[in-house]
Amino acid sequence: MKCRLLIVDDEEKLRGLLKRIVSLEGYETYDVGTLGNARKALETQPIDIVLCDVKLPDGNGVDFTKEIKDKYPYIEVILLTAYGNIPDGVQAIKNGAFDYIVKGDDNNKIIPLLSLVAERLTLKQRVNRLDQQLNSRFGFEQIIGSSPAIKNAIQLAQKVAPTEAAVLLTGETGTGKEVFAQAIHFNSSRAGRAFVALNCSAFSKDLLESELFGHKAGAFTGANKDKKGLVEEAKGGTLFLDEIGEMSIELQPKLLRLLENGTYMHVGDTKELKTDIRIIAATNKDLQKEIAAGHFRSDLYYRIAVFNIELPALRERVMDIPLLAQHYLELYKEKTNKKIHAISGPAMELLKQNDWKGNVRELKNVLERAVILEDGDTLNIDSLPFDMQQAGASNTPSSFQLANVEQMHIQKVMNYTKGNKAEAARLLGIGLATLYRKLEEYGLKG
């Protein structure tokens, strides 16, 4: 990267010499003779590196280093001194200086040193870009919606994210519980560590225990070697337990022990192990009812539900459907290389009228299918699932008209035959010419 360098020294000749040397290496340079002018330069110019004398007319470069790092932590500082001494050098490094060198040696050292600084700055830029990419993929910015219901859930998640509290995410299937769990993790102090997800409904009791805690060789039939559990994989990070309401009552005490004191044991072992993880759990069940039915332990519930966030169903945030639909349209048109620019008004109305029992996940799937089917530049009603079209049509007085019933039936048969008109005409029991006429009459896709 091309670095911008500020030289701060009250010796004009030395400043000029340093400026010539570093400019020949491709650095963009500025130079000043006092700390006061250096402060002005830092406020007005995009400086990357400060090359500063220790003794200046209006202050000390060692103290100025701390001032720079407090206000501009991304700027690297190299200090120059005529008379090096160990205490100053130690304090300079403590204050955040990259290095502290004695004048006279600087001609040989300065260029290699600046190269090292440039490498560090380049690395920092890469890390920042990766952080931004992670944020855009896993941060709260990826949660789409402006309705009060979703904004309230996001605000609660943002408040709990920096803490170590266990979080319970509740809500219907498809409301985005794992998306929220990831956002909480990537906005916590554990963001640099693993985020490990486990669906508790995907395993039997014994297999779930082994997946969670690991096992020793010989612990059960088929356990031929030691296996690490996800608790170990998530050490220092976050373990997301989806569908925790499906966990067997026999396994729950072992999870409770992990939550209470961070200890667990491999299946088939007696040695107690310790770990440090944060637990985020999720369920679409009413755990209070599960407790009353004897399927869930109340003490475990109170440990995982330290902070409960209820995620709204999509039908409770209808105003977000256009935003979500447009987002998924953009996503899938890129993946399928389609040139679909918009969703038609009638199609959008139909999306808003749907009850979305599968919530955001169902909407996402519907948009993916619709983009694949759509051949034009606007996503229309006939690219949406036929049952959705029928449901939308049944909500209007025109749905009782015979012509409307015929239109929907013809479209259903065309969908079934995947556009094969000859086959559709055969199934409908009409001539091919009649089918063509009706397709044109009703404005249906052939």
Phi and psi in degrees as a GROMACS rama.xvg file:
@    title "Ramachandran Plot"
@    xaxis  label "Phi"
@    yaxis  label "Psi"
@TYPE xy
-86.2994  113.617  LYS-2
-92.311  149.895  CYS-3
-107.072  125.592  ARG-4
-116.294  133.564  LEU-5
-110.899  121.025  LEU-6
-98.9221  125.549  ILE-7
-119.819  107.129  VAL-8
-158.474  139.143  ASP-9
-83.1567  -7.37391  ASP-10
-90.3654  106.924  GLU-11
-61.3745  -40.5387  GLU-12
-64.5574  -42.1835  LYS-13
-64.4757  -40.6969  LEU-14
-57.8676  -46.0401  ARG-15
-62.4201  -41.0748  GLY-16
-64.1269  -47.8428  LEU-17
-61.9981  -38.6192  LEU-18
-62.537  -42.7142  LYS-19
-65.0676  -43.2132  ARG-20
-60.9354  -50.6233  ILE-21
-76.2954  -28.8464  VAL-22
-64.5833  -35.8513  SER-23
-64.024  -21.7902  LEU-24
-90.3431  3.19305  GLU-25
96.3783  6.30768  GLY-26
-82.3485  139.449  TYR-27
-84.4195  121.684  GLU-28
-119.723  147.38  THR-29
-128.854  150.244  TYR-30
-140.677  142.566  ASP-31
-140.128  163.045  VAL-32
-107.661  -5.88512  GLY-33
-137.874  162.702  THR-34
-68.0186  -34.3046  LEU-35
-59.0886  -46.7722  GLY-36
-70.0226  -29.8252  ASN-37
-64.6112  -40.7953  ALA-38
-61.5475  -42.3366  ARG-39
-63.4111  -41.7269  LYS-40
-63.1967  -40.7754  ALA-41
-65.4966  -31.6679  LEU-42
-75.8678  -26.4583  GLU-43
-110.605  -18.0664  THR-44
-118.587  146.883  GLN-45
-81.4637  77.6112  PRO-46
-82.4695  139.601  ILE-47
-104.547  -37.4109  ASP-48
-133.424  137.952  ILE-49
-113.849  124.301  VAL-50
-106.772  106.97  LEU-51
-127.234  136.03  CYS-52
-69.6106  152.815  ASP-53
-78.2703  -47.1927  VAL-54
-101.357  117.526  LYS-55
-129.877  159.031  LEU-56
-57.7771  -32.5086  PRO-57
-116.314  24.2837  ASP-58
158.692  -170.789  GLY-59
-118.754  131.005  ASN-60
-63.6643  -30.8662  GLY-61
-63.7899  -46.2255  VAL-62
-67.3175  -37.3047  ASP-63
-64.4565  -30.667  PHE-64
-58.5326  -45.5523  THR-65
-63.4641  -40.5718  LYS-66
-60.0186  -43.8675  GLU-67
-64.3023  -47.9733  ILE-68
-67.3058  -31.0554  LYS-69
-67.7746  -40.2874  ASP-70
-91.5053  -35.4094  LYS-71
-130.664  73.5396  TYR-72
-60.8463  -20.3348  PRO-73
-81.0501  -12.8238  TYR-74
-83.2579  134.651  ILE-75
-96.2329  142.755  GLU-76
-121.617  130.938  VAL-77
-117.372  126.338  ILE-78
-99.2548  140.537  LEU-79
-116.028  138.993  LEU-80
-141.453  147.709  THR-81
-77.4289  -29.8923  ALA-82
-132.425  96.3236  TYR-83
-70.5899  139.065  GLY-84
-141.435  148.964  ASN-85
-61.2279  -46.5906  ILE-86
-57.1586  -42.8505  PRO-87
-63.5442  -41.9796  ASP-88
-62.1  -43.8714  GLY-89
-63.1242  -46.3795  VAL-90
-64.9236  -36.9858  GLN-91
-60.4063  -45.8079  ALA-92
-65.906  -39.7728  ILE-93
-61.013  -36.1577  LYS-94
-77.7789  -5.05871  ASN-95
109.578  6.8548  GLY-96
-65.9762  143.14  ALA-97
-71.1683  -38.6325  PHE-98
-161.361  167.829  ASP-99
-138.842  111.252  TYR-100
-126.542  155.545  ILE-101
-91.1099  133.997  VAL-102
-60.1676  144.258  LYS-103
105.743  -38.3589  GLY-104
-89.079  -14.6167  ASP-105
-65.5915  -30.0195  ASP-106
-60.498  -36.4831  ASN-107
-83.7232  -28.4357  ASN-108
-95.0187  -27.5767  LYS-109
-63.371  -43.4774  ILE-110
-67.3471  -48.5767  ILE-111
-58.6392  -37.1403  PRO-112
-66.4372  -43.6048  LEU-113
-62.986  -34.5716  LEU-114
-63.4449  -41.4891  SER-115
-62.5693  -42.7272  LEU-116
-62.7009  -43.7741  VAL-117
-60.3108  -39.137  ALA-118
-63.206  -41.8832  GLU-119
-63.5578  -43.2334  ARG-120
-64.2854  -39.2691  LEU-121
-62.4792  -42.4714  THR-122
-62.6819  -42.385  LEU-123
-60.6601  -41.4352  LYS-124
-61.6872  -42.6212  GLN-125
-62.7421  -43.745  ARG-126
-61.583  -43.4264  VAL-127
-61.8968  -40.7884  ASN-128
-64.5418  -40.5896  ARG-129
-64.2549  -40.582  LEU-130
-60.1922  -42.6903  ASP-131
-64.7953  -39.9786  GLN-132
-65.3948  -41.2639  GLN-133
-63.272  -41.2538  LEU-134
-62.6572  -43.1388  ASN-135
-69.0407  -26.9086  SER-136
-89.454  -36.2821  ARG-137
-121.618  -6.39482  PHE-138
-80.127  -177.96  GLY-139
-66.593  -19.2546  PHE-140
-63.6219  -23.5812  GLU-141
-79.1387  -12.5263  GLN-142
-84.0726  112.069  ILE-143
-92.7699  133.373  ILE-144
146.962  149.653  GLY-145
-128.186  8.09142  SER-146
-70.1383  152.161  SER-147
-55.9579  -36.3659  PRO-148
-64.2029  -46.504  ALA-149
-75.9627  -34.4063  ILE-150
-64.2287  -37.0133  LYS-151
-64.7801  -42.5307  ASN-152
-64.2687  -40.579  ALA-153
-64.1197  -43.7041  ILE-154
-61.2768  -41.6148  GLN-155
-63.4943  -43.6312  LEU-156
-64.0885  -39.2567  ALA-157
-64.8878  -34.0037  GLN-158
-71.5024  -38.539  LYS-159
-84.5478  -21.5116  VAL-160
-53.1567  -47.4024  ALA-161
-72.793  -8.31374  PRO-162
-89.2096  179.48  THR-163
-103.488  7.90872  GLU-164
-64.8429  143.299  ALA-165
-69.7437  143.321  ALA-166
-124.164  136.843  VAL-167
-115.046  119.46  LEU-168
-100.657  121.551  LEU-169
-119.082  157.309  THR-170
147.557  169.485  GLY-171
-65.9163  162.462  GLU-172
-60.2177  135.58  THR-173
87.987  8.66611  GLY-174
-86.4544  -5.21518  THR-175
99.3755  33.5783  GLY-176
-66.0319  -39.8938  LYS-177
-68.987  -34.4792  GLU-178
-60.9415  -43.4613  VAL-179
-65.8132  -41.178  PHE-180
-60.4865  -43.712  ALA-181
-63.0126  -42.4005  GLN-182
-63.8031  -39.727  ALA-183
-62.9634  -45.4784  ILE-184
-61.2965  -48.2117  HIS-185
-75.6455  -2.96954  PHE-186
-114.829  21.5828  ASN-187
-113.98  175.137  SER-188
-70.7405  -9.00402  SER-189
-94.8583  8.21864  ARG-190
-55.9549  -31.8205  ALA-191
-79.9877  -4.53176  GLY-192
-105.011  -178.123  ARG-193
-71.3749  143.913  ALA-194
-112.065  114.165  PHE-195
-116.923  126.541  VAL-196
-111.68  141.136  ALA-197
-140.29  127.417  LEU-198
-91.908  112.203  ASN-199
-68.2494  -19.8162  CYS-200
-82.4032  -7.12464  SER-201
-87.9944  -4.57002  ALA-202
-132.799  152.62  PHE-203
-71.3112  169.979  SER-204
-54.6355  -50.4884  LYS-205
-66.6265  -43.0784  ASP-206
-67.2998  -35.9506  LEU-207
-65.0571  -40.6156  LEU-208
-62.4708  -41.8482  GLU-209
-66.685  -41.4795  SER-210
-61.8431  -41.4357  GLU-211
-71.1301  -54.3534  LEU-212
-104.559  -8.41386  PHE-213
80.8337  172.046  GLY-214
-147.079  161.457  HIS-215
-91.5082  152.22  LYS-216
-57.3755  133.166  ALA-217
86.7986  1.73814  GLY-218
-64.6591  -30.5164  ALA-219
-158.448  170.31  PHE-220
-58.9881  126.7  THR-221
95.5384  -10.2885  GLY-222
-84.9463  82.1308  ALA-223
-82.4242  -19.3923  ASN-224
-149.171  164.631  LYS-225
-60.4023  144.807  ASP-226
-135.758  133.322  LYS-227
-74.6799  144.959  LYS-228
-95.4898  171.244  GLY-229
-68.2997  -22.6661  LEU-230
-60.9874  -39.7425  VAL-231
-71.8692  -39.5763  GLU-232
-61.8724  -31.9976  GLU-233
-91.4943  6.05128  ALA-234
-52.2373  127.673  LYS-235
84.4189  -12.0715  GLY-236
-115.732  -139.727  GLY-237
-125.846  134.708  THR-238
-108.528  119.418  LEU-239
-100.854  116.67  PHE-240
-105.245  98.8171  LEU-241
-82.9465  149.674  ASP-242
52.6371  48.4583  GLU-243
-65.6337  -20.6277  ILE-244
-64.8329  -14.5775  GLY-245
-89.152  -4.72687  GLU-246
-69.1254  134.809  MET-247
-64.1321  148.917  SER-248
-62.2322  -27.6705  ILE-249
-72.5821  -29.6804  GLU-250
-85.5863  -22.109  LEU-251
-58.2336  -37.9471  GLN-252
-60.7958  -31.9205  PRO-253
-71.4566  -35.0603  LYS-254
-70.2084  -37.1898  LEU-255
-61.1123  -42.5284  LEU-256
-62.5139  -39.8835  ARG-257
-61.7511  -42.5249  LEU-258
-68.3173  -36.8925  LEU-259
-77.7977  -41.9338  GLU-260
-134.273  8.46371  ASN-261
71.9351  19.7461  GLY-262
-112.57  153.904  THR-263
-160.789  172.053  TYR-264
-134.934  146.077  MET-265
-64.0322  147.17  HIS-266
-61.2785  129.565  VAL-267
86.4107  10.3718  GLY-268
-127.69  159.337  ASP-269
-113.42  -2.73843  THR-270
-82.8171  125.676  LYS-271
-82.3595  132.017  GLU-272
-113.826  156.867  LEU-273
-124.028  144.922  LYS-274
-145.442  169.396  THR-275
-129.599  102.383  ASP-276
-137.74  160.534  ILE-277
-105.98  137.632  ARG-278
-104.611  127.633  ILE-279
-119.576  124.985  ILE-280
-115.677  159.71  ALA-281
-145.671  150.497  ALA-282
-157.742  151.262  THR-283
-104.187  5.94493  ASN-284
-94.9682  158.202  LYS-285
-86.4727  101.3  ASP-286
-67.618  -25.3916  LEU-287
-64.7326  -39.6112  GLN-288
-68.4471  -36.4966  LYS-289
-65.0441  -35.7248  GLU-290
-64.8677  -46.3637  ILE-291
-62.1867  -32.3913  ALA-292
-84.0949  -3.33012  ALA-293
81.892  17.2727  GLY-294
-99.5608  -10.4079  HIS-295
-142.942  138.519  PHE-296
-78.5452  133.182  ARG-297
-66.7809  -36.2093  SER-298
-67.3192  -34.7998  ASP-299
-69.3638  -40.0427  LEU-300
-57.0605  -46.4244  TYR-301
-70.0132  -21.0123  TYR-302
-79.7338  -38.5008  ARG-303
-84.9661  -21.096  ILE-304
-101.457  35.2363  ALA-305
-56.4189  -38.8701  VAL-306
-136.55  108.607  PHE-307
-100.204  131.435  ASN-308
-122.654  118.819  ILE-309
-90.6214  121.213  GLU-310
-91.7184  130.433  LEU-311
-72.928  147.384  PRO-312
-70.2902  156.319  ALA-313
-63.6535  -33.3097  LEU-314
-66.9354  -15.886  ARG-315
-90.3028  -1.13389  GLU-316
-140.002  51.7526  ARG-317
-57.1435  -32.8871  VAL-318
-63.4786  -16.8194  MET-319
-87.3114  -12.0654  ASP-320
-60.7166  -44.5674  ILE-321
-58.7022  -40.3593  PRO-322
-63.8246  -46.2362  LEU-323
-65.7515  -44.103  LEU-324
-61.7142  -43.0327  ALA-325
-65.4254  -38.525  GLN-326
-60.2094  -48.1123  HIS-327
-71.7286  -29.8522  TYR-328
-60.8513  -47.151  LEU-329
-62.3296  -40.6114  GLU-330
-63.5252  -49.0981  LEU-331
-82.0914  -25.3126  TYR-332
-68.9326  -32.0801  LYS-333
-68.3409  -42.2433  GLU-334
-67.7038  -32.5772  LYS-335
-100.345  -0.24137  THR-336
59.4323  37.9164  ASN-337
-95.0948  153.297  LYS-338
-107.045  58.5346  LYS-339
-95.3895  120.082  ILE-340
-96.4818  -22.6962  HIS-341
-157.348  171.459  ALA-342
-110.471  129.028  ILE-343
-63.4649  156.236  SER-344
-56.7097  -50.0392  GLY-345
-60.3219  -39.4162  PRO-346
-65.2478  -41.0864  ALA-347
-64.7129  -39.9293  MET-348
-61.5781  -40.0136  GLU-349
-64.225  -40.887  LEU-350
-61.6046  -39.3384  LEU-351
-72.0178  -27.447  LYS-352
-80.6952  -22.4277  GLN-353
-63.9359  148.162  ASN-354
-84.8831  -12.4078  ASP-355
48.3054  63.2818  TRP-356
-63.1897  -26.9544  LYS-357
-93.4933  5.31679  GLY-358
58.1802  -144.255  ASN-359
-61.4683  -35.3493  VAL-360
-61.7553  -40.8149  ARG-361
-66.938  -42.7389  GLU-362
-59.4354  -42.462  LEU-363
-59.7562  -45.6549  LYS-364
-65.3387  -39.6255  ASN-365
-62.7222  -43.1832  VAL-366
-67.5543  -37.2767  LEU-367
-62.3602  -45.9152  GLU-368
-64.3947  -43.0815  ARG-369
-63.433  -39.9108  ALA-370
-64.4712  -38.8992  VAL-371
-63.6821  -39.9042  ILE-372
-77.3758  -31.5823  LEU-373
-70.792  129.2  GLU-374
-104.963  -15.2139  ASP-375
-90.7061  -167.649  GLY-376
-97.3654  0.849868  ASP-377
-131.772  133.592  THR-378
-77.0381  119.153  LEU-379
-109.576  171.602  ASN-380
-55.3839  -41.1192  ILE-381
-72.2597  -2.5822  ASP-382
-92.2949  -8.04484  SER-383
-85.0391  159.017  LEU-384
-55.5875  142.591  PRO-385
-62.5973  -38.2811  PHE-386
-63.6776  -31.4626  ASP-387
-69.445  -40.1878  MET-388
-62.4061  -42.3945  GLN-389
-63.8877  -44.8808  GLN-390
-61.4867  -40.5015  ALA-391
-66.1077  -41.5462  GLY-392
-68.2492  -33.5212  ALA-393
-70.6111  -11.0182  SER-394
-87.9856  2.29603  ASN-395
-121.241  152.998  THR-396
-57.6204  -30.9314  PRO-397
-65.4653  -15.368  SER-398
-65.7874  -18.4476  SER-399
-85.067  -9.26043  PHE-400
-75.3917  139.705  GLN-401
-60.3368  -37.9771  LEU-402
-62.7329  -37.2796  ALA-403
-68.9278  -39.3833  ASN-404
-62.7484  -42.672  VAL-405
-62.082  -43.6734  GLU-406
-58.2397  -48.2847  GLN-407
-64.4231  -37.2503  MET-408
-68.1266  -41.725  HIS-409
-61.8271  -43.6572  ILE-410
-62.6092  -38.5948  GLN-411
-61.6481  -43.619  LYS-412
-68.21  -39.6848  VAL-413
-61.9348  -39.2586  MET-414
-64.0137  -41.523  ASN-415
-63.5958  -40.9521  TYR-416
-87.2443  3.80259  THR-417
54.5668  40.4084  LYS-418
87.9982  3.69264  GLY-419
-77.8203  103.392  ASN-420
-69.3429  -38.8419  LYS-421
-62.0612  -44.2989  ALA-422
-66.6516  -39.5351  GLU-423
-63.2367  -43.9184  ALA-424
-61.5852  -40.3167  ALA-425
-61.8619  -46.1418  ARG-426
-66.1862  -33.6456  LEU-427
-79.3933  -17.0982  LEU-428
74.6756  31.7011  GLY-429
-128.84  165.528  ILE-430
-73.9204  157.386  GLY-431
-63.0982  -38.6081  LEU-432
-63.5029  -38.8308  ALA-433
-63.6432  -41.5769  THR-434
-62.3051  -44.7958  LEU-435
-58.3008  -41.8219  TYR-436
-64.1668  -41.9668  ARG-437
-71.5748  -35.1604  LYS-438
-60.8604  -42.3296  LEU-439
-69.266  -41.128  GLU-440
-60.3394  -43.9711  GLU-441
-91.0329  -4.12955  TYR-442
68.165  33.0812  GLY-443
-89.7279  157.984  LEU-444
-78.2408  138.155  LYS-445
